[in-house]
Amino acid sequence: MTETAFIRVLLYVWLGVAGATAVALLFISAPYGRHRRRGWGPELPARLGWLLMEAPAPLLYLSLFLASPRTVEPVNLVFCALWLLHYLYRAFIYPFLIRDRGKTMPVAVMGMAVLFNLVNAYTNSRWLNALGPPREAAWLSDPRFIVGCLLFLLGLLTHLRADARLRSLRRDGGTGYAIPRGGLFRWVSCPNYLGEIAQWSGWALLTWSLPGLVFAVWTAANLVPRALSHHRWYRDTFPDYPTNRRAVFPGIL
Ligand SMILES: NC(=O)c1ccc[n+]([C@@H]2O[C@H](COP(=O)([O-])OP(=O)(O)OC[C@H]3O[C@@H](n4cnc5c(N)ncnc54)[C@H](OP(=O)(O)O)[C@@H]3O)[C@@H](O)[C@H]2O)c1
């Protein structure tokens, strides 16, 4: 089997796993953060967990890009820059900003996220930089690329701002929870997830590729059920939680 055929098969199987995961996550919330609970095996510091689980995504994407035949193509350079823009933040900055005072996460959660990141980085980097159709520089002025880029950057800005607003709730150095207010929190409980979903939907559009689409579907499969769990948790925990707020999509869900 050629590598191209292998990636196609992998992506269709991966898409099926995303669907099953979304259904499972509607009933069992991933056991980290506020949904952390006993019974998921050994644990490690959450900060280290974030670093270890996210670092494979930029490292693998970049290694495959540097070893590819398309390193000097402008479009591939832009793809790589956008990927790294997100993952340098998520893997190497975000873990050092979180205010968690020694909280832990199960090694199993970290392991599943490593697998997720390895598959995404491998399929996206190999497809875009070597196996998929080459993109001429004219792609940079294609409406799909332009709209996708805007969505990607808007999504990135949205989750950066939401992350910062959540951090500000722990200025006192504690690890408890408060009702987040202001910005997109006026309309949804999880604007960070909304931003992340927008960002990878933008990636699917700007790369116009099957690996990009599958990654966007996976992001929604992870984050929509988690947003519903967070939203339920907020409503159960805070009697004065704003009733007009939705979980993740303003006015819809
Ligand atoms: N692409 C994907 O499939 C994917 C999957 C998972 C996560 N992510 C991204 O990774 C990022 C982090 O995810 P997450 O699930 O950890 O997000 P989260 O539950 O919203 O938590 C983000 C941070 O804010 C803290 N926090 C949340 N709500 C708070 C509140 N009401 N009061 C005080 N502190 C609060 C959390 O503390 P605690 O940890 O102590 O709860 C954590 O440090 C998000 O931007 C998400 O989009 C992406």
The ligand as a Tripos MOL2 file, in Angstrom:
@<TRIPOS>MOLECULE
LIG
   48    52     1     0     0
SMALL
NO_CHARGES

@<TRIPOS>ATOM
      1 N1         -8.2350   20.7690   19.6940 N.am      1 LIG1
      2 C1         -8.7500   19.9910   20.6410 C.2       1 LIG1
      3 O1         -9.3190   18.9480   20.3560 O.2       1 LIG1
      4 C2         -8.6340   20.3870   22.1010 C.ar      1 LIG1
      5 C3         -8.9400   19.4570   23.0940 C.ar      1 LIG1
      6 C4         -8.8540   19.8560   24.4260 C.ar      1 LIG1
      7 C5         -8.4790   21.1560   24.7610 C.ar      1 LIG1
      8 N2         -8.1600   22.0210   23.7640 N.ar      1 LIG1
      9 C6         -7.8080   23.4150   24.0960 C.3       1 LIG1
     10 O2         -6.9750   23.4810   25.2290 O.3       1 LIG1
     11 C7         -7.3260   24.5960   26.0410 C.3       1 LIG1
     12 C8         -7.5240   24.1660   27.4910 C.3       1 LIG1
     13 O3         -8.5790   23.2040   27.5330 O.3       1 LIG1
     14 P1         -9.3590   22.8790   28.9000 P.3       1 LIG1
     15 O4        -10.3390   21.8040   28.6010 O.co2     1 LIG1
     16 O5         -8.3800   22.7030   30.0200 O.co2     1 LIG1
     17 O6        -10.1140   24.2870   29.1260 O.3       1 LIG1
     18 P2        -10.8900   24.8210   30.4160 P.3       1 LIG1
     19 O7        -11.5430   23.7110   31.1630 O.co2     1 LIG1
     20 O8        -11.7320   25.9550   29.9700 O.co2     1 LIG1
     21 O9         -9.7110   25.3690   31.3840 O.3       1 LIG1
     22 C9         -8.7700   26.3000   30.9270 C.3       1 LIG1
     23 C10        -8.0130   26.8540   32.1440 C.3       1 LIG1
     24 O10        -8.8210   27.8000   32.8510 O.3       1 LIG1
     25 C11        -9.1090   27.3340   34.1800 C.3       1 LIG1
     26 N3        -10.5390   27.6400   34.3830 N.ar      1 LIG1
     27 C12       -11.5620   27.2270   33.6090 C.ar      1 LIG1
     28 N4        -12.7390   27.7150   34.0420 N.ar      1 LIG1
     29 C13       -12.4550   28.4350   35.1410 C.ar      1 LIG1
     30 C14       -13.2700   29.1840   36.0660 C.ar      1 LIG1
     31 N5        -14.5900   29.2740   35.9050 N.pl3     1 LIG1
     32 N6        -12.6610   29.7930   37.1210 N.ar      1 LIG1
     33 C15       -11.3020   29.7180   37.2760 C.ar      1 LIG1
     34 N7        -10.4880   29.0390   36.4230 N.ar      1 LIG1
     35 C16       -11.0530   28.3980   35.3750 C.ar      1 LIG1
     36 C17        -8.8070   25.8550   34.1660 C.3       1 LIG1
     37 O11        -8.4720   25.3740   35.4530 O.3       1 LIG1
     38 P3         -8.6390   23.8110   35.8700 P.3       1 LIG1
     39 O12        -7.7300   23.0440   34.9320 O.co2     1 LIG1
     40 O13        -8.1940   23.7880   37.2830 O.co2     1 LIG1
     41 O14       -10.0710   23.4360   35.6490 O.co2     1 LIG1
     42 C18        -7.6410   25.7970   33.1840 C.3       1 LIG1
     43 O15        -6.4380   26.1840   33.8080 O.3       1 LIG1
     44 C19        -8.5770   25.2350   25.4440 C.3       1 LIG1
     45 O16        -8.2470   26.4310   24.7600 O.3       1 LIG1
     46 C20        -9.0790   24.1910   24.4660 C.3       1 LIG1
     47 O17        -9.6840   24.7920   23.3530 O.3       1 LIG1
     48 C21        -8.2330   21.6720   22.4570 C.ar      1 LIG1
@<TRIPOS>BOND
     1     1     2 1
     2     2     3 2
     3     2     4 1
     4     4     5 ar
     5     4    48 ar
     6     5     6 ar
     7     6     7 ar
     8     7     8 ar
     9     8     9 1
    10     8    48 ar
    11     9    10 1
    12     9    46 1
    13    10    11 1
    14    11    12 1
    15    11    44 1
    16    12    13 1
    17    13    14 1
    18    14    15 2
    19    14    16 1
    20    14    17 1
    21    17    18 1
    22    18    19 2
    23    18    20 1
    24    18    21 1
    25    21    22 1
    26    22    23 1
    27    23    24 1
    28    23    42 1
    29    24    25 1
    30    25    26 1
    31    25    36 1
    32    26    27 ar
    33    26    35 ar
    34    27    28 ar
    35    28    29 ar
    36    29    30 ar
    37    29    35 ar
    38    30    31 1
    39    30    32 ar
    40    32    33 ar
    41    33    34 ar
    42    34    35 ar
    43    36    37 1
    44    36    42 1
    45    37    38 1
    46    38    39 2
    47    38    40 1
    48    38    41 1
    49    42    43 1
    50    44    45 1
    51    44    46 1
    52    46    47 1
@<TRIPOS>SUBSTRUCTURE
     1 LIG1         1 GROUP 0 **** ****
